[in-house]
Amino acid sequence: MTSPHPERFSSIAERVHQEAPQRYLPLRLKAPGAGMARIVYSTGDDANASIAFYLYGASQAAHRG
C-alpha cells in the first residue's frame, strides 16, 4: 500500500563542501530510516542539481551506536 503523501525526511548535514561552481552537501538521514543523501548543485551557464539517496534499512540502524 502506498501513502497518498510523500514521506518526510529528517537529516543532519554532515558538512558543506564548496568548489567553484559546485557545492556538495552530504546528509545523514534519521527518518524515515537509516541512510545517507547527497545533494550536488552547480551554478553558472549550465546550472544543475542532483540528489542521491542511499537507504540502508532497519538492519543497519540496529548497528549504529
C-alpha positions, 0 to 999 in steps of 0.5 A: 500500500502506498501513502497518498503523501510523500514521506518526510525526511529528517537529516543532519548535514554532515558538512558543506563542501564548496568548489567553484561552481559546485557545492556538495552537501552530504546528509545523514538521514534519521527518518524515515530510516537509516541512510545517507543523501547527497545533494550536488548543485552547480551554478553558472551557464549550465546550472544543475542539481542532483540528489542521491539517496542511499537507504540502508534499512532497519538492519543497519540502524540496529548497528549504529551506536 
